[in-house]
């Protein structure tokens, strides 16, 4: 869940324990055995490199896992999630984690939506007002054995080293988790294409710039609408752009400033002066005359 939803929930159910899962499992190294020591060491190192203040990532993750371990102290646990890849990866991780543990009489329940009346386009639960959030209270359903099993299989495919396992999963009936199919499909589009070696988001960035959307905030609005099932936040998008700028073979260039990083030291308002343009390689990739994997 995002930062806005917990504030709404505290108004709807004052006094209840609320765990905000801050860790994005759709980026950075992961493993089927997560949270194994090797992966737990690799992830803070990566995010510190991206600009997260040293020690902050580790503190957040240790705190959330400590709270999660206390789930047995409650009669009921309600998971609040939405449809996008960001949330679906968290959902399957948490469900398979719970499935591997003795739950006793603890009831595990789920609220998971991809739309809400009057909210267009719907991007997440954080868009909802306190009144709208309250209308979802009690709408949850208890997680079924089938959902626990599917989450375990989906996590093994997603966190494993063979992407073909995800394709195999898509050829099965995975409707027990209604938004999982869309999320996996979205994830597969992050792999290099056979046309030019770019991911779908990377190609869409180049297409947007070629069509005159050269201001980062405007480009983010375009891409986030185009890839609603990805659940990409602005910080993740700035990182996506930054990788294309600072790659060994840059695909885009910036004029007029720099991009914010994960530290939040640069306000996104500063981006109004920044303009993006494709490099010669970016133009060749967009036309299908080069392969980004082999440059």
SELUMNU-718617 format. One line per field, with one value per atom (N, C-alpha, C): residue in one letter; chain; atom name; x, y, z. Coordinates in pm, whole numbers. Layout:
BEGIN
resn = [A,...];
chain = [A,...];
name = [CA,...];
u = [X,...];
v = [Y,...];
w = [Z,...];
//
This chain:
BEGIN
resn = [X,X,X,X,X,X,X,X,X,X,X,X,X,X,X,X,X,X,X,X,X,X,X,X,X,X,X,X,X,X,X,X,X,X,X,X,X,X,X,X,X,X,X,X,X,X,X,X,X,X,X,X,X,X,X,X,X,X,X,X,X,X,X,X,X,X,X,X,X,X,X,X,X,X,X,X,X,X,X,X,X,X,X,X,X,X,X,X,X,X,X,X,X,X,X,X,X,X,X,X,X,X,X,X,X,X,X,X,X,X,X,X,X,X,X,X,X,X,X,X,X,X,X,X,X,X,X,X,X,X,X,X,X,X,X,X,X,X,X,X,X,X,X,X,X,X,X,X,X,X,X,X,X,X,X,X,X,X,X,X,X,X,X,X,X,X,X,X,X,X,X,X,X,X,X,X,X,X,X,X,X,X,X,X,X,X,X,X,X,X,X,X,X,X,X,X,X,X,X,X,X,X,X,X,X,X,X,X,X,X,X,X,X,X,X,X,X,X,X,X,X,X,X,X,X,X,X,X,X,X,X,X,X,X,X,X,X,X,X,X,X,X,X,X,X,X,X,X,X,X,X,X,X,X,X,X,X,X,X,X,X,X,X,X,X,X,X,X,X,X,X,X,X,X,X,X,X,X,X,X,X,X,X,X,X,X,X,X,X,X,X,X,X,X,X,X,X,X,X,X,X,X,X,X,X,X,X,X,X,X,X,X,X,X,X,X,X,X,X,X,X,X,X,X,X,X,X,X,X,X,X,X,X,X,X,X,X,X,X,X,X,X,X,X,X,X,X,X,X,X,X,X,X,X,X,X,X,X,X,X,X,X,X,X,X,X,X,X,X,X,X,X,X,X,X,X,X,X,X,X,X,X,X,X,X,X,X,X,X,X,X,X,X,X,X,X,X,X,X,X,X,X,X,X,X,X,X,X,X,X,X,X,X,X,X,X,X,X,X,X,X,X,X,X,X,X,X,X,X,X,X,X,X,X,X,X,X,X,X,X,X,X,X,X,X,X,X,X,X,X,X,X,X,X,X,X,X,X,X,X,X,X,X,X,X,X,X,X,X,X,X,X,X,X,X,X,X,X,X,X,X,X,X,X,X,X,X,X,X,X,X,X,X,X,X,X,X,X,X,X,X,X,X,X,X,X,X,X,X,X,X,X,X,X,X,X,X,X,X,X,X,X,X,X,X,X,X,X,X,X,X,X,X,X,X,X,X,X,X,X,X,X,X,X,X,X,X,X,X,X,X,X,X,X,X,X,X,X,X,X,X,X,X,X,X,X,X,X,X,X,X,X,X,X,X,X,X,X,X,X,X,X,X,X,X,X,X,X,X,X,X,X,X,X,X,X,X,X,X,X,X,X,X,X,X,X,X,X,X,X,X,X,X,X,X,X,X,X,X,X,X,X,X,X,X,X,X,X,X,X,X,X,X,X,X,X,X,X,X,X,X,X,X,X,X,X,X,X,X,X,X,X,X,X,X,X,X,X,X,X,X,X,X,X,X,X,X,X,X,X,X,X,X,X,X,X,X,X,X,X,X,X,X,X,X,X,X,X,X,X,X,X,X,X,X,X,X,X,X,X,X,X,X,X,X,X,X,X,X,X,X,X,X,X,X,X,X,X,X,X,X,X,X,X,X,X,X,X,X,X,X,X,X,X,X,X,X,X,X,X,X,X,X,X,X,X,X,X,X,X,X,X,X,X,X,X,X,X,X,X,X,X,X,X,X,X,X,X,X,X,X,X,X,X,X,X,X,X,X,X,X,X,X,X,X,X,X,X,X,X,X,X,X,X,X,X,X,X,X,X,X,X,X,X,X,X,X,X,X,X,X,X,X,X,X,X,X,X,X,X,X,X,X,X,X,X,X,X,X,X,X,X,X,X,X,X,X,X,X,X,X,X,X,X,X,X,X,X,X,X,X,X,X,X,X,X,X,X,X,X,X,X,X,X,X,X,X,X,X,X,X,X,X,X,X,X,X,X,X,X,X,X,X,X,X];
chain = [A,A,A,A,A,A,A,A,A,A,A,A,A,A,A,A,A,A,A,A,A,A,A,A,A,A,A,A,A,A,A,A,A,A,A,A,A,A,A,A,A,A,A,A,A,A,A,A,A,A,A,A,A,A,A,A,A,A,A,A,A,A,A,A,A,A,A,A,A,A,A,A,A,A,A,A,A,A,A,A,A,A,A,A,A,A,A,A,A,A,A,A,A,A,A,A,A,A,A,A,A,A,A,A,A,A,A,A,A,A,A,A,A,A,A,A,A,A,A,A,A,A,A,A,A,A,A,A,A,A,A,A,A,A,A,A,A,A,A,A,A,A,A,A,A,A,A,A,A,A,A,A,A,A,A,A,A,A,A,A,A,A,A,A,A,A,A,A,A,A,A,A,A,A,A,A,A,A,A,A,A,A,A,A,A,A,A,A,A,A,A,A,A,A,A,A,A,A,A,A,A,A,A,A,A,A,A,A,A,A,A,A,A,A,A,A,A,A,A,A,A,A,A,A,A,A,A,A,A,A,A,A,A,A,A,A,A,A,A,A,A,A,A,A,A,A,A,A,A,A,A,A,A,A,A,A,A,A,A,A,A,A,A,A,A,A,A,A,A,A,A,A,A,A,A,A,A,A,A,A,A,A,A,A,A,A,A,A,A,A,A,A,A,A,A,A,A,A,A,A,A,A,A,A,A,A,A,A,A,A,A,A,A,A,A,A,A,A,A,A,A,A,A,A,A,A,A,A,A,A,A,A,A,A,A,A,A,A,A,A,A,A,A,A,A,A,A,A,A,A,A,A,A,A,A,A,A,A,A,A,A,A,A,A,A,A,A,A,A,A,A,A,A,A,A,A,A,A,A,A,A,A,A,A,A,A,A,A,A,A,A,A,A,A,A,A,A,A,A,A,A,A,A,A,A,A,A,A,A,A,A,A,A,A,A,A,A,A,A,A,A,A,A,A,A,A,A,A,A,A,A,A,A,A,A,A,A,A,A,A,A,A,A,A,A,A,A,A,A,A,A,A,A,A,A,A,A,A,A,A,A,A,A,A,A,A,A,A,A,A,A,A,A,A,A,A,A,A,A,A,A,A,A,A,A,A,A,A,A,A,A,A,A,A,A,A,A,A,A,A,A,A,A,A,A,A,A,A,A,A,A,A,A,A,A,A,A,A,A,A,A,A,A,A,A,A,A,A,A,A,A,A,A,A,A,A,A,A,A,A,A,A,A,A,A,A,A,A,A,A,A,A,A,A,A,A,A,A,A,A,A,A,A,A,A,A,A,A,A,A,A,A,A,A,A,A,A,A,A,A,A,A,A,A,A,A,A,A,A,A,A,A,A,A,A,A,A,A,A,A,A,A,A,A,A,A,A,A,A,A,A,A,A,A,A,A,A,A,A,A,A,A,A,A,A,A,A,A,A,A,A,A,A,A,A,A,A,A,A,A,A,A,A,A,A,A,A,A,A,A,A,A,A,A,A,A,A,A,A,A,A,A,A,A,A,A,A,A,A,A,A,A,A,A,A,A,A,A,A,A,A,A,A,A,A,A,A,A,A,A,A,A,A,A,A,A,A,A,A,A,A,A,A,A,A,A,A,A,A,A,A,A,A,A,A,A,A,A,A,A,A,A,A,A,A,A,A,A,A,A,A,A,A,A,A,A,A,A,A,A,A,A,A,A,A,A,A,A,A,A,A,A,A,A,A,A,A,A,A,A,A,A,A,A,A,A,A,A,A,A,A,A,A,A,A,A,A,A,A,A,A,A,A,A,A,A,A,A,A,A,A,A,A,A,A,A,A,A,A,A,A,A,A,A,A,A,A,A,A,A,A,A,A,A,A,A,A,A,A,A,A,A,A,A,A,A,A,A,A,A,A,A,A,A,A,A,A,A,A,A,A,A,A,A,A,A,A,A,A,A,A,A,A,A,A,A,A,A,A,A,A,A,A,A,A,A,A,A,A,A,A,A,A,A,A,A,A,A,A,A,A,A,A,A,A];
name = [N,CA,C,N,CA,C,N,CA,C,N,CA,C,N,CA,C,N,CA,C,N,CA,C,N,CA,C,N,CA,C,N,CA,C,N,CA,C,N,CA,C,N,CA,C,N,CA,C,N,CA,C,N,CA,C,N,CA,C,N,CA,C,N,CA,C,N,CA,C,N,CA,C,N,CA,C,N,CA,C,N,CA,C,N,CA,C,N,CA,C,N,CA,C,N,CA,C,N,CA,C,N,CA,C,N,CA,C,N,CA,C,N,CA,C,N,CA,C,N,CA,C,N,CA,C,N,CA,C,N,CA,C,N,CA,C,N,CA,C,N,CA,C,N,CA,C,N,CA,C,N,CA,C,N,CA,C,N,CA,C,N,CA,C,N,CA,C,N,CA,C,N,CA,C,N,CA,C,N,CA,C,N,CA,C,N,CA,C,N,CA,C,N,CA,C,N,CA,C,N,CA,C,N,CA,C,N,CA,C,N,CA,C,N,CA,C,N,CA,C,N,CA,C,N,CA,C,N,CA,C,N,CA,C,N,CA,C,N,CA,C,N,CA,C,N,CA,C,N,CA,C,N,CA,C,N,CA,C,N,CA,C,N,CA,C,N,CA,C,N,CA,C,N,CA,C,N,CA,C,N,CA,C,N,CA,C,N,CA,C,N,CA,C,N,CA,C,N,CA,C,N,CA,C,N,CA,C,N,CA,C,N,CA,C,N,CA,C,N,CA,C,N,CA,C,N,CA,C,N,CA,C,N,CA,C,N,CA,C,N,CA,C,N,CA,C,N,CA,C,N,CA,C,N,CA,C,N,CA,C,N,CA,C,N,CA,C,N,CA,C,N,CA,C,N,CA,C,N,CA,C,N,CA,C,N,CA,C,N,CA,C,N,CA,C,N,CA,C,N,CA,C,N,CA,C,N,CA,C,N,CA,C,N,CA,C,N,CA,C,N,CA,C,N,CA,C,N,CA,C,N,CA,C,N,CA,C,N,CA,C,N,CA,C,N,CA,C,N,CA,C,N,CA,C,N,CA,C,N,CA,C,N,CA,C,N,CA,C,N,CA,C,N,CA,C,N,CA,C,N,CA,C,N,CA,C,N,CA,C,N,CA,C,N,CA,C,N,CA,C,N,CA,C,N,CA,C,N,CA,C,N,CA,C,N,CA,C,N,CA,C,N,CA,C,N,CA,C,N,CA,C,N,CA,C,N,CA,C,N,CA,C,N,CA,C,N,CA,C,N,CA,C,N,CA,C,N,CA,C,N,CA,C,N,CA,C,N,CA,C,N,CA,C,N,CA,C,N,CA,C,N,CA,C,N,CA,C,N,CA,C,N,CA,C,N,CA,C,N,CA,C,N,CA,C,N,CA,C,N,CA,C,N,CA,C,N,CA,C,N,CA,C,N,CA,C,N,CA,C,N,CA,C,N,CA,C,N,CA,C,N,CA,C,N,CA,C,N,CA,C,N,CA,C,N,CA,C,N,CA,C,N,CA,C,N,CA,C,N,CA,C,N,CA,C,N,CA,C,N,CA,C,N,CA,C,N,CA,C,N,CA,C,N,CA,C,N,CA,C,N,CA,C,N,CA,C,N,CA,C,N,CA,C,N,CA,C,N,CA,C,N,CA,C,N,CA,C,N,CA,C,N,CA,C,N,CA,C,N,CA,C,N,CA,C,N,CA,C,N,CA,C,N,CA,C,N,CA,C,N,CA,C,N,CA,C,N,CA,C,N,CA,C,N,CA,C,N,CA,C,N,CA,C,N,CA,C,N,CA,C,N,CA,C,N,CA,C,N,CA,C,N,CA,C,N,CA,C,N,CA,C,N,CA,C,N,CA,C,N,CA,C,N,CA,C,N,CA,C,N,CA,C,N,CA,C,N,CA,C,N,CA,C,N,CA,C,N,CA,C,N,CA,C,N,CA,C,N,CA,C,N,CA,C,N,CA,C,N,CA,C,N,CA,C,N,CA,C,N,CA,C,N,CA,C,N,CA,C,N,CA,C,N,CA,C,N,CA,C,N,CA,C,N,CA,C,N,CA,C,N,CA,C,N,CA,C,N,CA,C,N,CA,C,N,CA,C,N,CA,C,N,CA,C,N,CA,C,N,CA,C,N,CA,C,N,CA,C,N,CA,C,N,CA,C,N,CA,C,N,CA,C,N,CA,C,N,CA,C,N,CA,C,N,CA,C,N,CA,C,N,CA,C,N,CA,C,N,CA,C,N,CA,C,N,CA,C,N,CA,C,N,CA,C,N,CA,C,N,CA,C,N,CA,C,N,CA,C,N,CA,C,N,CA,C,N,CA,C,N,CA,C];
u = [84,0,88,37,110,101,152,155,18,-62,-193,-291,-295,-393,-382,-264,-257,-320,-300,-361,-513,-567,-713,-760,-685,-724,-720,-625,-618,-741,-800,-924,-1043,-1041,-1153,-1153,-1034,-1023,-920,-951,-854,-816,-687,-639,-593,-623,-579,-433,-362,-224,-221,-141,-132,15,44,181,186,272,296,417,398,510,579,696,765,855,878,980,920,972,927,997,920,979,978,941,948,1076,1168,1299,1404,1526,1635,1641,1750,1767,1666,1610,1521,1557,1498,1522,1399,1385,1272,1276,1396,1411,1403,1384,1375,1289,1337,1448,1574,1644,1768,1879,1984,2088,2155,2181,2251,2168,2039,1952,1933,1922,1904,2025,2142,2262,2270,2229,2241,2144,2025,1924,1960,2000,2040,2155,2249,2364,2317,2221,2170,2099,2011,1932,2015,2119,2212,2282,2318,2380,2284,2154,2054,2022,2073,2053,1977,1929,1863,1969,1943,2044,2088,2219,2274,2211,2168,2107,1957,1900,1755,1677,1721,1652,1654,1771,1784,1694,1686,1603,1455,1410,1270,1235,1322,1291,1295,1389,1396,1273,1230,1111,986,970,847,844,961,963,939,984,958,809,742,597,524,567,502,506,617,632,532,472,377,233,214,78,-7,56,-20,-84,-44,-102,-242,-285,-414,-510,-638,-740,-762,-739,-768,-662,-617,-524,-592,-596,-657,-548,-529,-432,-504,-455,-514,-420,-467,-382,-462,-387,-449,-392,-425,-406,-267,-184,-63,51,155,269,335,348,407,336,204,127,116,102,84,208,327,448,454,413,406,303,190,81,124,183,220,332,422,527,466,377,320,231,155,68,150,257,339,413,450,517,422,297,198,161,158,122,223,346,451,456,363,366,237,248,131,46,-73,-158,-258,-277,-370,-508,-562,-697,-697,-579,-572,-639,-733,-803,-727,-685,-614,-713,-731,-833,-771,-844,-788,-891,-848,-918,-825,-871,-786,-876,-852,-939,-857,-923,-859,-943,-1048,-1133,-1214,-1270,-1360,-1455,-1584,-1682,-1644,-1640,-1612,-1466,-1376,-1232,-1173,-1141,-1091,-976,-862,-828,-793,-829,-795,-652,-570,-430,-396,-478,-447,-538,-532,-614,-585,-464,-427,-505,-574,-657,-787,-826,-958,-961,-1076,-1098,-1123,-1130,-1160,-1297,-1395,-1529,-1528,-1456,-1448,-1376,-1269,-1196,-1287,-1364,-1455,-1560,-1596,-1697,-1646,-1514,-1455,-1442,-1465,-1452,-1551,-1500,-1584,-1608,-1554,-1575,-1475,-1380,-1275,-1327,-1251,-1282,-1164,-1194,-1086,-1007,-876,-788,-810,-827,-856,-728,-743,-630,-576,-665,-623,-539,-577,-501,-364,-356,-226,-136,-191,-112,-64,-155,-118,-10,-22,79,217,222,350,409,326,373,415,337,367,496,517,640,762,752,864,897,793,817,874,819,861,1002,1030,1159,1267,1229,1326,1409,1499,1594,1552,1437,1393,1263,1269,1148,1043,1087,991,888,924,828,709,732,624,531,589,508,423,482,408,292,317,213,97,128,24,-64,-14,-92,-180,-182,-268,-382,-476,-583,-532,-507,-459,-560,-685,-790,-821,-767,-789,-735,-631,-583,-608,-719,-774,-682,-591,-507,-366,-341,-205,-165,-258,-227,-177,-250,-211,-75,-52,74,193,177,286,312,205,220,296,263,332,480,507,646,725,665,735,770,692,721,840,891,1011,1138,1126,1241,1273,1397,1432,1349,1303,1225,1318,1264,1344,1363,1283,1292,1414,1436,1545,1617,1581,1648,1603,1500,1448,1330,1310,1187,1073,950,834,836,874,879,988,1105,1214,1175,1110,1067,960,868,763,823,930,999,1054,1122,1178,1069,959,847,787,771,716,803,935,1028,1024,1020,1015,887,782,654,640,750,751,726,713,695,834,898,1038,1058,949,958,932,1022,1013,879,821,695,583,580,479,500,626,656,616,639,597,445,370,224,181,246,214,245,363,406,325,297,222,80,22,-112,-104,0,16,45,116,154,92,-38,-107,-88,-77,-61,78,169,305,310,235,237,366,422,548,526,600,597,696,690,779,926,957,1098,1152,1071,1114,1131,1044,1054,1179,1211,1334,1454,1450,1561,1568,1451,1448,1513,1478,1539,1689,1726,1867,1953,1899,1974,1996,1896,1911,2009,2021,2115,2258,2276,2412,2457,2385,2427,2561,2629,2754,2732,2616,2576,2445,2452,2332,2228,2104,1990,1923,1928,1873,1974,1954,2035,1944,1998,1922,1984,1898,1942,1870,1941,1876,1868,1934,1928,1952,1915,1932,1805,1804,1687,1699,1585,1591,1634,1688,1719,1638,1670,1593,1610,1706,1727,1623,1560,1461,1524,1655,1724,1689,1639,1604,1453,1390,1246,1207,1096,1055,1015,988,958,1076,1197,1316,1317,1238,1235,1173,1106,1039,1140,1267,1370,1440,1414,1485,1414,1493,1440,1516,1444,1502,1511,1620,1630,1699,1664,1728,1869,1955,2086,2071,2179,2174,2141,2195,2162,2014,1959,1817,1731,1769,1694,1704,1824,1842,1761,1757,1680,1531,1484,1343,1302,1393,1365,1393,1439,1466,1593,1685,1810,1926,1900,2003,1937,2022,1974,2047,1973,2031,2107,2071,2139,2280,2300,2426,2509,2473,2556,2683];
v = [-117,0,123,231,356,428,551,625,682,719,781,684,559,464,440,420,399,515,638,752,742,700,683,570,460,346,381,463,503,584,654,726,630,530,436,338,288,188,235,340,392,287,284,191,57,25,-102,-93,-204,-209,-208,-120,-109,-119,-214,-233,-181,-82,-30,-104,-181,-253,-159,-111,-6,-61,-189,-246,-289,-234,-271,-399,-504,-630,-643,-537,-544,-479,-446,-399,-448,-462,-510,-661,-716,-862,-926,-1037,-1117,-1263,-1348,-1491,-1564,-1690,-1770,-1782,-1790,-1808,-1677,-1567,-1436,-1444,-1402,-1313,-1387,-1450,-1518,-1414,-1448,-1350,-1286,-1366,-1312,-1203,-1229,-1131,-1010,-1034,-926,-831,-884,-799,-726,-792,-733,-617,-626,-523,-387,-380,-248,-186,-269,-217,-150,-213,-157,-24,-21,100,214,181,285,347,263,311,401,374,454,585,602,728,719,600,585,603,691,711,579,565,439,400,278,228,242,338,361,243,191,78,-42,-69,-184,-166,-45,-20,-44,9,-9,-157,-230,-371,-455,-426,-501,-472,-348,-311,-380,-380,-439,-591,-655,-799,-836,-750,-773,-765,-664,-650,-767,-808,-919,-1046,-1071,-1192,-1196,-1082,-1078,-1100,-1152,-1169,-1260,-1351,-1445,-1376,-1252,-1179,-1129,-1148,-1094,-1208,-1184,-1281,-1273,-1154,-1131,-1041,-1077,-995,-963,-836,-795,-733,-789,-739,-647,-525,-427,-408,-449,-441,-397,-359,-323,-408,-375,-463,-464,-363,-345,-438,-439,-528,-499,-373,-336,-410,-404,-465,-616,-666,-809,-888,-831,-900,-906,-799,-800,-900,-903,-993,-1139,-1180,-1322,-1356,-1259,-1285,-1308,-1219,-1228,-1351,-1383,-1501,-1629,-1639,-1761,-1766,-1650,-1645,-1695,-1649,-1692,-1839,-1883,-2022,-2119,-2076,-2163,-2166,-2095,-2085,-2136,-2176,-2222,-2101,-2093,-1976,-1996,-2120,-2145,-2090,-2013,-1958,-1819,-1771,-1638,-1640,-1551,-1540,-1443,-1488,-1404,-1364,-1234,-1181,-1086,-1062,-982,-887,-761,-661,-632,-650,-625,-577,-455,-395,-333,-316,-246,-128,-95,18,61,181,230,329,322,411,559,626,769,807,708,737,691,786,754,849,800,657,610,488,432,381,434,391,323,348,285,328,252,278,412,463,592,708,688,794,814,714,717,810,875,956,865,925,846,779,851,796,680,696,589,467,491,381,307,383,323,235,267,187,46,29,-103,-186,-123,-194,-310,-427,-545,-615,-559,-621,-732,-749,-848,-991,-1078,-1221,-1297,-1405,-1485,-1552,-1549,-1610,-1761,-1816,-1958,-2040,-2170,-2262,-2250,-2237,-2224,-2098,-1989,-1865,-1876,-1940,-1962,-2046,-2152,-2240,-2167,-2090,-2016,-1912,-1845,-1746,-1811,-1929,-1999,-2031,-2083,-2117,-1991,-1884,-1760,-1697,-1703,-1646,-1725,-1855,-1938,-1904,-1878,-1843,-1703,-1610,-1470,-1449,-1509,-1487,-1583,-1681,-1777,-1721,-1802,-1755,-1787,-1852,-1892,-1822,-1718,-1645,-1732,-1845,-1933,-1988,-1994,-2039,-1945,-1816,-1719,-1741,-1772,-1802,-1925,-2025,-2147,-2113,-2026,-1987,-1918,-1835,-1764,-1858,-1975,-2072,-2159,-2129,-2200,-2110,-2169,-2090,-2032,-1901,-1835,-1731,-1753,-1656,-1649,-1740,-1734,-1602,-1548,-1413,-1330,-1259,-1205,-1113,-1043,-946,-996,-1119,-1174,-1189,-1231,-1250,-1119,-1011,-881,-838,-863,-821,-897,-1028,-1108,-1066,-1043,-997,-865,-777,-648,-670,-762,-792,-845,-932,-989,-882,-775,-666,-583,-611,-543,-607,-726,-793,-732,-743,-687,-749,-664,-713,-770,-855,-912,-810,-703,-602,-512,-461,-366,-378,-480,-502,-411,-328,-240,-305,-267,-307,-222,-261,-185,-42,-24,110,193,134,207,254,166,203,312,302,404,539,540,665,729,650,704,752,677,717,849,861,984,1105,1089,1198,1232,1130,1153,1226,1208,1274,1409,1457,1592,1603,1491,1497,1492,1608,1615,1663,1698,1743,1623,1593,1469,1447,1551,1532,1495,1560,1527,1386,1349,1215,1110,1139,1045,1026,1134,1124,1034,1051,969,822,794,655,587,659,597,564,644,611,494,494,389,253,256,132,131,148,153,25,-89,-217,-234,-144,-154,-98,10,70,147,205,277,415,444,577,670,799,894,866,823,795,682,578,467,514,606,655,739,825,903,808,699,601,535,508,448,542,670,769,780,782,799,686,564,451,467,522,543,656,752,863,819,740,707,566,502,371,382,271,271,327,297,353,428,559,636,637,634,633,769,843,977,1071,1200,1304,1403,1468,1570,1707,1808,1946,2024,2114,2205,2159,2051,2006,1858,1804,1661,1604,1474,1404,1381,1378,1339,1194,1159,1018,971,854,794,868,959,1033,1141,1185,1292,1429,1441,1569,1675,1632,1726,1726,1840,1849,1833,1761,1737,1865,1975,2102,2151,2112,2152,2093,1991,1923,2007,2117,2196,2257,2264,2319,2212,2086,1977,1937,1911,1862,1736,1644,1516,1511,1456,1432,1298,1230,1101,1119,1024,1021,960,957,894,746,683,542,528,619,614,619,703,713,582,523,397,285,282,179,195,317,342,299,311,271,123,52,-91,-121,-24,-44,-82,-95,-137,-222,-297,-386,-345,-299,-246,-353,-480,-587,-608,-575,-610,-490,-368,-253,-252];
w = [0,0,0,-56,-59,75,80,205,239,137,162,226,181,231,382,438,584,663,616,684,682,568,558,650,650,733,881,921,1062,1103,1007,1035,1038,950,940,1056,1092,1201,1303,1378,1474,1577,1608,1711,1658,1532,1475,1431,1436,1389,1236,1178,1032,992,907,856,712,690,556,500,393,333,235,273,196,86,86,-4,-137,-246,-380,-424,-446,-490,-641,-711,-857,-909,-818,-860,-761,-813,-729,-724,-670,-663,-568,-610,-525,-544,-462,-472,-422,-461,-414,-263,-205,-61,16,-52,11,138,253,276,324,233,267,287,363,395,273,169,52,-16,-33,-98,-9,121,216,220,188,182,49,-57,-191,-212,-157,-182,-119,7,60,-17,-61,-137,-266,-334,-459,-435,-336,-315,-256,-182,-137,-257,-352,-477,-554,-544,-614,-542,-420,-350,-219,-182,-53,56,155,261,324,341,391,525,535,656,661,585,591,534,419,356,450,508,598,721,775,893,861,747,709,692,622,595,722,809,935,1021,1022,1101,1048,914,859,880,873,893,1040,1131,1273,1302,1243,1261,1197,1078,1009,1092,1158,1239,1355,1387,1498,1454,1334,1283,1372,1444,1529,1649,1675,1787,1756,1631,1587,1551,1571,1528,1378,1322,1181,1120,1001,924,791,754,628,540,423,325,227,211,120,1,-116,-235,-357,-460,-587,-699,-821,-935,-995,-970,-1050,-1007,-1089,-1065,-931,-897,-768,-655,-653,-545,-559,-681,-699,-660,-681,-637,-484,-419,-273,-224,-293,-251,-258,-371,-381,-284,-259,-160,-22,21,155,169,66,75,84,3,11,143,198,329,437,433,531,512,385,357,418,432,484,636,701,846,909,1033,1107,1144,1086,1107,1221,1261,1369,1340,1433,1417,1354,1312,1252,1114,1092,965,874,755,659,550,533,441,340,233,123,64,49,-33,-149,-272,-389,-502,-550,-651,-764,-878,-990,-1039,-964,-1001,-880,-890,-786,-851,-821,-886,-874,-988,-989,-988,-980,-979,-1112,-1199,-1333,-1369,-1415,-1416,-1274,-1242,-1111,-1115,-1027,-1020,-888,-786,-659,-547,-438,-321,-258,-279,-223,-279,-391,-449,-372,-294,-231,-110,-92,27,147,264,384,371,319,302,203,93,-8,50,124,188,286,363,462,395,270,200,168,170,143,270,384,511,517,548,556,424,313,181,154,244,220,226,160,158,218,286,343,232,245,144,144,24,10,-2,15,-4,-146,-243,-383,-403,-339,-352,-287,-172,-109,-199,-257,-343,-468,-530,-650,-618,-505,-467,-454,-395,-381,-518,-609,-743,-821,-806,-878,-826,-694,-639,-687,-691,-739,-884,-964,-1105,-1117,-1042,-1052,-997,-882,-816,-863,-943,-994,-1107,-1159,-1260,-1403,-1421,-1555,-1593,-1679,-1717,-1787,-1844,-1911,-1812,-1685,-1584,-1576,-1602,-1602,-1721,-1836,-1955,-1930,-1869,-1835,-1742,-1646,-1551,-1623,-1723,-1797,-1877,-1908,-1985,-1897,-1767,-1673,-1629,-1561,-1501,-1369,-1368,-1247,-1199,-1232,-1200,-1051,-971,-826,-769,-831,-800,-926,-932,-1057,-1136,-1069,-1139,-1164,-1128,-1141,-1288,-1372,-1514,-1575,-1552,-1608,-1553,-1426,-1365,-1424,-1442,-1500,-1643,-1718,-1856,-1861,-1769,-1759,-1726,-1635,-1598,-1718,-1796,-1912,-2015,-2019,-2113,-2067,-1949,-1901,-1955,-2013,-2072,-2209,-2257,-2388,-2500,-2591,-2705,-2811,-2895,-3005,-3117,-3117,-3224,-3208,-3086,-3067,-2933,-2854,-2727,-2615,-2640,-2537,-2467,-2341,-2274,-2328,-2298,-2347,-2292,-2166,-2107,-2172,-2192,-2257,-2397,-2471,-2606,-2601,-2505,-2492,-2455,-2375,-2342,-2469,-2549,-2674,-2768,-2777,-2862,-2814,-2682,-2627,-2658,-2640,-2669,-2817,-2903,-3047,-3087,-3009,-3037,-2967,-2909,-2854,-2706,-2635,-2490,-2427,-2415,-2377,-2234,-2165,-2027,-1936,-1840,-1762,-1693,-1632,-1560,-1657,-1773,-1874,-1928,-1945,-1994,-1892,-1764,-1659,-1661,-1676,-1681,-1796,-1912,-2029,-2004,-1952,-1933,-1822,-1713,-1603,-1645,-1733,-1786,-1884,-1965,-2066,-2000,-1887,-1817,-1677,-1671,-1543,-1464,-1532,-1464,-1403,-1433,-1377,-1235,-1209,-1077,-1050,-1154,-1141,-1078,-972,-913,-980,-943,-1009,-979,-857,-823,-910,-929,-1015,-1160,-1203,-1340,-1360,-1262,-1274,-1284,-1208,-1213,-1350,-1409,-1543,-1645,-1637,-1726,-1701,-1574,-1538,-1593,-1592,-1647,-1797,-1866,-2011,-2042,-1949,-1966,-1939,-1833,-1786,-1823,-1913,-1961,-2035,-2051,-2127,-2267,-2322,-2452,-2431,-2401,-2366,-2478,-2437,-2530,-2535,-2422,-2417,-2350,-2370,-2307,-2237,-2133,-2060,-2084,-2091,-2098,-1989,-1921,-1828,-1684,-1651,-1511,-1498,-1383,-1357,-1297,-1283,-1232,-1081,-1009,-867,-855,-737,-712,-592,-542,-433,-301,-293,-169,-148,-259,-250,-230,-255,-232,-337,-452,-558,-575,-555,-569,-714,-738,-876,-947,-872,-937,-1020,-980,-1054,-1195,-1214,-1344,-1454,-1418,-1522,-1620,-1578,-1667,-1750,-1719,-1785,-1915,-2016,-2142,-2183,-2249,-2289,-2441,-2490,-2633,-2656,-2764,-2792,-2846,-2815,-2877,-3017,-3092,-3224,-3209,-3102,-3077,-3046,-2967,-2936,-3061,-3155,-3282,-3360,-3365,-3436,-3372,-3238,-3168,-3197,-3196,-3219,-3360,-3453,-3592,-3617,-3515,-3531,-3607,-3612,-3686,-3595,-3465,-3369,-3262,-3192,-3085,-2957,-2857,-2735,-2656,-2677,-2605,-2660,-2785,-2851,-2891,-2847,-2882,-2798];
//
